[in-house]
Amino acid sequence: IPAHFGIIGMGVMGKSLALNMAENGVPVAVYNRFVSGKEEKIATTFAADHKEFPLLKGFDDIHSFLSNLQHPRKILLMIPAGAAIDVQIDQLLSLINPGDIIIDGGNSFFEDSNRRSVILEAKGIHFIPMGVSGGEEGARNGPSLMPGGNSNAYGLISPYLKKIAAKDKQGKACVTYVGSQGSGHFIKMVHNSIEYGEMQTIAEVTHLMRKGLKLNPLEIANIFREWQQEGLKSYLLEITADILEVRENDGFLVDMILDEAGQKGTGGWSLITAIQNHIPYSALSEAVTARQLSSKKSNRAELAKLYNHQFRAFAEDKVLILSHLKKAYALTRIINHETGFNLMKEISDIFKWELDFSEIARIWTNGCIIRSTLMEELVDLYKNNDQILKDKKIIQRAKEWKSDLAYIVGLGLQHDFAMPVMSAAANYFFGKIIEDSSANIIQAQRDYFGAHTYIRRDDPEKKSQHTEWLFYKK
Ligand code: 6PG
């Protein structure tokens, strides 16, 4: 029987999705580029290693791979983002027919996906740029899927995607048609930005507990497990507790891991998108910057000596600090989600994508890296609100917890800790809720040195004004 789905690219994600499909009753063909003498026959070897799945077939030759696919062909690309995608699409274009469907399941930049949508649709090939989250485990047992692009083609592939996706609490698949063109890749990019913010916040909290409160990794893991039970359940907090518990000899594995963070680029892309479109995203900027700063370990070591840097332990009551810390962490998470969803709202308006935020939150409640009870709350919140910070329950919590966040940021800074995302969250929050901002001074300065003009508060017509400031100089 011809395969219902074809997958190109046998990296960890491609392989895991292929097994997921085969296990869920989808006849699937896999192909990986094979150059004799240079590369191994990855696809046929992989299929041969998985004889327990008779629905899985491997091909090392693109022609036989394509002729074994049911029409219209449904071809999922699981190859690295960037030029490799264009090269693969070019090759396919000469071999496939109008009506066939290409799905890009990698972490492609959404503007590239917009461009590819236009090119492919003009040739009659349907294009589905699709975000995939959940890492290897998710891909194998149920990822969160974010397909966008051609909606008719989505109709043809959705039964398959529903079979392999994670399921939400109601048993509904964590997949939805996101919107036209590259919107699926766009929301995956924002998913990763929220992921960056969540990860950095947990890192900051862990650091305060470790170096400021002098708790050991097991004690911190226990506190995180308590928080999990107390309304702060998230996959990332859970895996951090797991990580902290891994021992090595007399110590802990986490202490042996070099403190230089890597990044593949999606965080930076979101930041560029935010800046180009004048959308604030300081929490992400700080999360990306923190990773960049961390990667210069030898310079940090040199400067630490010059400045005699030492974390100073907290003298205040441990229990009290922990109770502030929990609320500060909770509020930072709310603000981190607010900035990510705000970016989605603004870009959705610009591209006229009409993104459904309740539905986006729903497909992120399982399968993906940022699944959490907060995400579950956002599903309902977005049914009644257009902004996280306008929700009654959020207002109540933020009013109470803002002093905890301010206290923790202050405490950390006073004891020589870096608090990048937590302090950015506090500043973003106040920047957003203060009616009387300091920007009148900025406008006056701009008008003073550059005649950039300003608008008067008492002018209903909002006309540009200029003052000859030097005339008033004493
Ligand atoms: C996911 C992850 C996944 C990937 C990150 C890592 O949703 O499954 O986000 O896509 O692991 O992109 O990104 P960095 O290497 O930039 O941390």
Boltz pocket constraint, residues with backbone or C-beta under 6 A from the ligand:
constraints:
  - pocket:
      binder: B
      contacts: [[A, 107], [A, 132], [A, 133], [A, 134], [A, 135], [A, 191], [A, 192], [A, 195], [A, 262], [A, 263], [A, 264], [A, 265], [A, 266], [A, 267], [A, 368], [A, 369]]
      max_distance: 6.0
